[in-house]
Amino acid sequence: MTNASSNPLTATLTFTVAEDDTALAVGSGTLPVLGTPRLLAWCEAATCAALEPALPVGSTSVGTRVALEHTGASPVGQQVEVSASTTYVDGRLHRFTVAARHLGGNGKVVGTGEVTRVVVDAEKFLSRLG
């Protein structure tokens, strides 16, 4: 077990809320604002981007646990910056803190949480599905 704070894996991605990202479009509500499922997907994308450079050849990672608070609305056209940073590593398990905030204006935080990913051999993982 290691605390990843001494050498965290990090990534920051920027997205612009489009009509296809809204709660109305993804089926998680009726309003034309960023849907929580899309915010979660963006947070997972940031964790994948952070972990990707450290993966052994032939490996990938799979999400195994998510805790997410979506605390603010983001209208269509709003740019959202999503960051991920490792907070804990134990062998193949990597735990990330994630945060999303508006770009421009006051940088309002609109989401925070934690995503856990496990590194797997891609071929072996897929062979178990049959």
N, C-alpha and C positions, 0 to 999 in steps of 0.2 A: 504494500500500500504506500502511495506517495501523495503528498499534497502537491498539487500542480502549480501552486502560486510562485514557485521559484523559476519556472520556465513554462508559462501557460501557452497553449495553442490558442490562437485568436483569429477571428475573421470579422470583417464588417462588410455588409452588403447594403446596397441602396435599391429600393423599389419605388415605383410610382403607382399609387392606387388607380386601377382601371375599373371599368364597368364590370368586367369578369371577376374582379376581386371582392365585390360587395357581398354583404350578407344576403341580399336578395338573390344574387346570381349563384352563390354556393349553397343556398338552402338553409342558412343558419339564422334567418330573420327576414324582415320585410323592408329594411331600410337600405338606402344606397350609400352605405359606409363600409369600410373595410370589415370583412367577415372574419370572425375568430378562426375558422379553419384555415383561411388563407394566411393569417398572421402566424399561426402555428407552422404552416408549411415554410414560410419565410424564415422562421427561427430554426427549423430543422436544416434548411439550406445553409444557413450560417454555420451551424455545427459541422455539417459535412465539409464545408469549405475550410474550416479551421483544422479538421482532422486529416483531410486528404493528403497534404504533404508528408505526413508522418506514417502513412499506411505502407505496409510491406507490399511488394509486387504480388498481384493476385488476390489481394484483400480488399474488402470494402467494410462499411459499417452499417449497422441496423439500429434503428431507434427502438428502445425498450421501455422507456418511461418518460412521461412528460408532465410537468406541472406548469400551467400558464395562467397568468392574470392579465386579462385584456381590459385596461383601465381607462381608455380614452378612445373617442371616435375619430376616424380619419376619413375625410371626404374624398371623392373621386378627384384625382389630380394632385393629391398631397404626396410629397416624397417622404418615405419612411426609411430610416436607417436602422438596420438590425445588426446587433453585435453578439458574438458568442466568445466565451473564454473558458478554458478548462479550469475547474476548481478542484477536481479530484481524479486520480488515475489509480486503478488497481488492475494490473495486467492488461487484459483486453477491454476492460470497462473504462469509459471516459464520461465524466459528468461535467456538463457545461452550464454556466450561468448565461442566460440570454436576456437581452433588453431591446426594446424598439422605441424609437423616438421620432418626432417630426423634425424634418430638416427645415430650416428657415424659421422665422418668427422666434419663439421662445424655446425651441427644442424640447417641447413637451414630451415627457415619457408616456407612452400609450400601452406598453406591455412589458412585463418582466416574468421571468420564470427559470425553470431548470429542465434540461434535456439530457437524458442518459443514452449513450450509444455504446454498442459492443462491436469490436472488430471481429470479423469473420472471414474465413477463406470463401471467396465468392462461389467457386465451383462446388465445393463441399456443401455449402449452404443450399444451393439450388438443387443439388442431387438428392437432398432429403425431402424435397417437396413432392416427388413422384410417388 
